[in-house]
Amino acid sequence: MKWYLKVLQKYANFEGRSRRREYWMYFIFNVLISYGLQILAVATDTPVLMFLFVVYALGLLIPSLAVGVRRMHDVGKSGWYLLVPFYNLILACTEGDHLDNQYGRNPKALEETALQNV
């Protein structure tokens, strides 16, 4: 859940890099919440829940795009690669650059350094 909240804290930040773990944990929680709202809305036939689902989906459109762009940056690609079907999925599953790249420092190395300093 901390990864989901971390993405929401960087709401519209399209700069920098995101690790695979951050991207996929956000994706999994987002899918679970979305499908949960949809199933509840259909099962109870409540328009309010369907409206809540639509608001949720629209509200998380920008953070979803932002974390996707940062994930592309982690593998050394432009955020525009999100628009390329299937290749963006391959890139999202690929391990990020081990060294710093043009989009920023390696987030995995930053976390390991922070843990060593504690």
Secondary structure as GFF3:
##gff-version 3
##sequence-region A 1 118
A	DSSP	alpha_helix	2	9	.	.	.	ID=ss1
A	DSSP	alpha_helix	20	44	.	.	.	ID=ss2
A	DSSP	alpha_helix	47	59	.	.	.	ID=ss3
A	DSSP	alpha_helix	61	74	.	.	.	ID=ss4
A	DSSP	three_ten_helix	79	83	.	.	.	ID=ss5
A	DSSP	alpha_helix	87	93	.	.	.	ID=ss6
A	DSSP	alpha_helix	107	117	.	.	.	ID=ss7
###
